[in-house]
Amino acid sequence: MKSNSQKNTEIRDQIKKGLDLTFKKLLQLKRQTDGSFVFSVNGKIKKIKAADITE
């Protein structure tokens, strides 16, 4: 039987895989529509074209 710690680790890994897959799909969609992403870095707004992001 798995301990709570092992279960938590497995769940965390599944969530990370899901987030990675979701971002890849979003990136692909943004590239097709010539879209961009907007991030806040140290309080400054940065706009980055999807085509400039490497996988």
C-alpha positions as CSV (number, residue, x, y, z in Angstrom):
1,M,0.0,0.0,0.0
2,K,1.3,3.5,-0.9
3,S,1.9,6.1,1.8
4,N,0.3,9.5,1.6
5,S,3.7,11.0,0.6
6,Q,3.9,8.7,-2.4
7,K,0.3,9.4,-3.4
8,N,1.0,13.2,-3.1
9,T,4.1,12.8,-5.3
10,E,2.2,10.9,-7.9
11,I,-0.6,13.5,-8.0
12,R,1.9,16.3,-8.2
13,D,3.6,14.6,-11.1
14,Q,0.3,14.1,-12.9
15,I,-0.6,17.8,-12.4
16,K,2.8,18.9,-13.8
17,K,2.3,16.7,-16.8
18,G,-1.2,18.1,-17.4
19,L,0.1,21.7,-17.1
20,D,2.9,21.0,-19.5
21,L,0.5,19.5,-22.1
22,T,-1.9,22.4,-21.7
23,F,0.9,25.0,-22.2
24,K,2.1,23.2,-25.3
25,K,-1.4,23.2,-26.8
26,L,-1.9,26.9,-25.9
27,L,1.5,27.7,-27.4
28,Q,0.6,25.9,-30.6
29,L,-2.7,27.7,-30.8
30,K,-1.1,31.1,-30.2
31,R,1.5,30.4,-32.9
32,Q,-1.2,29.6,-35.4
33,T,-3.0,32.8,-34.7
34,D,0.2,34.9,-34.5
35,G,-0.6,35.6,-30.9
36,S,1.5,36.7,-27.9
37,F,1.8,36.1,-24.2
38,V,1.8,38.8,-21.5
39,F,3.9,38.2,-18.4
40,S,4.7,40.3,-15.4
41,V,8.4,40.1,-14.5
42,N,9.5,41.9,-11.4
43,G,6.5,44.2,-11.7
44,K,7.1,45.1,-15.3
45,I,4.8,43.9,-18.1
46,K,6.5,41.9,-20.9
47,K,4.7,41.0,-24.1
48,I,6.3,38.1,-26.0
49,K,5.3,36.7,-29.3
50,A,4.4,33.0,-29.3
51,A,6.8,32.4,-32.2
52,D,9.7,33.6,-30.1
53,I,9.1,31.0,-27.4
54,T,11.1,27.8,-27.7
55,E,9.8,24.5,-26.4
